[in-house]
Amino acid sequence: MTVEHARKLRRKTTKAEALLWKHIRDRKLAGIKIRRQHPIGRYIADFCCVEEKLIVELDGGQHADDSDQDEQRTQYIEKYGYRIVRYWNSEVLNNIDSVLADIRMQAQDIT
């Protein structure tokens, strides 16, 4: 995956990605620096905190059918030392405060 592909993905965000990004960009979440659509090897992470080695992935309905592919992707990214946390799009859209609290907790568990 290339940087150019990541740029294209940034322009085509889902509602859940846009909502989460609104709350976490510019270090709004506990001062944590988070990047959007960040390349890691051959994959692109939805959200990445490089300093904390934390990946945040948002999953829609298509991920229920792609669990094997998601597992391969997870194993690949974990080889780079990252930890991945996943949230359903519906969680972000319906309970953003809970998702933000969990991301903050996950980042603090790393440090």
Buried (B, 14 or more C-beta within 10 A) or exposed (E): EEEEEBEEBBEEBBEBBEBBBEBBBEEEBEEBBBBBBBBBEEBBBBBBBBEBBBBBBBBEEEBEEEEEEBEEBBEBBEEEEBBBBBBBBEBBBEEBEEBBEBBBEBBEEEE
